[in-house]
Amino acid sequence: MNKRQFIKGMIVFFAVGPDFAALARESYAKAADSTKAGGKPDPYDMGLGDYDPSEHWYGMGIEIDKCIGCNRCVEACKAENNVPDEPYFFRTWVERCSIMANGETQVECISVNPKKQQDEAPAERGDVLRSFFVPKLCNHCAHPPCVQVCPVGATFATQDGVVLVDQKRCIGCRYCIQACPYGARFFNHTTNTADKCTFCYHRVVKGLLPACVEVCPTQARIFGDLKSKASRLVRFQRMNKINVLKPELNTEPKAYYAQLDGEVR
């Protein structure tokens, strides 16, 4: 029996209660001491240098009326973060919501097969009152349920408000995947660990935007620091009526939507 199998067996009998703040500090220390040699950087080996996470609190805004469903954000995310090529693995994806005349709402993920979905887009029919696109991603909750259920502390929240998965700790138990109320996690079969959006943390700590934000042709996605009054995200919140998904769960998500229809879940 190898170490991974042993730990999987042990979690049946007890849950480890990790100090998540200590885990975050450990990850920062590792990143400050080393940088990845060649290729794309990973979130736990970034060479943070003088970066101080306590000075930031990150979030993302999404302006529904500006999203055109082009899926460039999805493609950029997959390329930047080595997401598996299969069309059902996503760190971020786009849904098309159609409000029908009978009051029902039809929801389709247009990221699974973008070409097919474009060909089958709802026409100007009498039974479709309106349709719009809703980008989805990890909400990086201030009170994340995924962190609470992880038995080995692989999922943790950083000081700057980003929820990460340490792939070196993750044992692939999938508890966090089931605990996420937003369906934002998946099991990565290439790493045998849980996977999700990281806000492109390896880019953010270097002053860059997440890949999905950088490629959006209509600027429907807004990323920023909520502790900075000059942040575009702060202005976005001030100038729009903001909603979050499933507010009744009190997870305090940090993915903020403007012009969000009440039918969206």
N, C-alpha and C positions, 0 to 999 in steps of 0.2 A: 504493500500500500504506500503510495507516494504522499507527499506533504499535502497536496491539494485535496486528495481523497480523504485524508485523515481529518482535515479541518471541516470539510463538508459533513462528515459524520458527526463531529463534535457539536456542530451548531444545532443539531436536533435536540441536544440535552441542555444547552445553556447558550445565552447570547452574551457576547462580549460588550462591555460598556466603555467604548473608547473615549478619550479626551479629544474631541474634534478640533479644539483650538490648537492642541499640541500637534495633531496630525498636519494641520495647515502650516504651522510654523516649521515642521520638519520638511514639508514639501518646498517651502520658500528657501530653507537653508540648502537643500539639495540643488535647487535651481540657481542659487547665488554662487555655489561653488563650482558649477560646471556648465558647459554648453555641449550640445549634441554635435558630434563630428560629421559634417556633411548632411545632405538631404534636408528635409523639412524638420523644424524643431518640434519637440513634443511638449505638452503643457507642464511636465514635471522636470524639464531639463533645459531651462530657457536662458540662464544667465541673466537674472533679474537686476543684478548690480545694485544701484541706489534706489530702485523702485520701492516705494512704501505703500503697501496695500491698505493701510489704515486711513490713508488720505483720499480714498476713492470708494464709490458705491455705484456699481454699474447697473444699467438697465437698457431695455430696447423698446422703442416705440414703433408702432405699425399704423400707417394711415391707410385704412381700407379702401377709400375712394381712389387712391393712386395706384393700387396694385392691379396690374394688367394680366397676371397669370402667365408670365413668360417663362417661369421656372429657371431663370438664370441664377437666382439665389441658391436653388437646390443643386444645380450643376457645380457652381463655385464651391459650395460647402463640401460636396463629395470629393472634388479634386484637391481642395486644401487640406482636408482632414482624413484622407484615405478611407472614406466610407466604402464598404463593399459595393461592387457594381450592380448587384441584383436590384431590380426596380422596387423592392419593397423594404429596403433599408434606407432610412433617412435620419439625419440630425435636424433637418428642417424640411418642411414640405408645404405644399399649397393646396387648399381645398376650395372647390367652387360650391357656393351655396345658392340655391334657387328657391325663391319664395313663390309658392304656387297659389293660384286663385282660391283654392279650397282651404288655405291657411297652413298647409303642410310645408315643411322645409326639406328639400332634397340636398344631400351633401355628397360630393364626389371628390376623391383625391385625384387631382389632375397631374400629380407628379409621378404616378405609377407608369403611365404610358402617355406622355404629353401629346404626341402626334394623334393618337387615337382619340384622346379627350377633346382635342381641338376640332377634329372632324365631327364629333358627336355633341358639340356644344349646343345648349338649348337655343332653338330658333326663336324668332319673334312670334311666339304662340300666345293664344289668348289665356292659356292656363298658367303661364309664367309671368308673374307680375314684375319681377326683377331678379337679377342674379349678380353676384359679386364674388371676389376672391378673398380668402382669408389665409395668410401665411401662418403656419404653426411652428413651434419650436419649444425647447425646454424653457419654462417660465422663470427659472432661477429664483425660486421662492425664498423669501426671508425666513420662512418656517417650513423647510422642505420635508415632506413625509419620507422621501427616499433616504435621507440621512438617518432618520430615526430607526429605520428597519434594518440597515446594513449591519450584519453581525460582526464584521471585521474592521469597520472603519474605512473601507475603501471609498465610499461616497462621503464627501465632506464639503462644507461651505467655507469659502475663503473670507478673509477680512473685508475684501472689496466687493462681496456680494455675489460671487460666482460659485455655482455648485459644480464640483468636478468629481471624476472617478479616477482613482489611482489604480491603473491596470496592474501594477505590481502587487497590490494587495487583494484585488478582486478575485473571488473564488468562483464566480459564475453561478451563484445560487439563485439569481433572478428575483430576489425579494424586492429589490428597489424597482424593478420593471413593473411588478404587480402593484406596488404602492403608489406609483406616480398617477395622479388623477387626470393627467393631461395626455397620457399615452405617448410621452415624449422620449421614452427609452426603448432600446432594442438590444438583443443579444448578438454581439459581433462574433460570428463563427470563425473569423480569422485570428482573433485574439483570445477567444473563449472567455470574454468578459462583457460586462454591461457597457453600453455606449450611449452617448447623447451629445447634444449641443454643449459646447464649452464657451460660447461667445468668442470663439477663436482666441482663447486666453493667451496663447503664445504670441499672438499679434498685438493684442490689446496692451499687454505690459510693456511693449516696445513703442507705444504711441500710435499704432496702426488700427484701422477699423476692422471689424469682422469681415470675412470674405463676402458674405451674403449682402452686407450693407454696401460694400465697395462697388459691387457689380450691378446693383439695382438701377435700372435706367430711368425710373420715375421718382427715385428717392422716397419710395414708400416705407423704407425701413430707416429708422433713426436710432443711432446708438450714442450713448453718452454717459457722463458721470453725474449722478444726481447730487453730489456734494459741490459741484461747480455751478455757480450762478450763470456763468457764460456758456454752459453746455447747451447744445442744440436740443437735447432731450428735455431739459428743464423748460425751455421756451415752448417746445411741443406740448408739454403737459399744461402749461399756462394758457395756451391759445386754443386748446381743444377740449371737448368733453371726453374724458378718458374712462374707459371701461377695462376690466380684466376678466379673464375667463374663470368661471366658477368661484365668484367672490365669497359665496356662502361657506366655503371650506376653510377660510381664514388662513390660507397658506401665504398670503401677501405676495402674490406673483409680481415679478418685475418685467413682464412683457405687457406693455400698455398699448391698448388699441383705441384709435380715434374712428368715429363713425361706425362703431360696431353694432350690428343689429342684435336685438335682444334674443333672437332665435339661435344665435351661435353659441355652441357649448364647447 
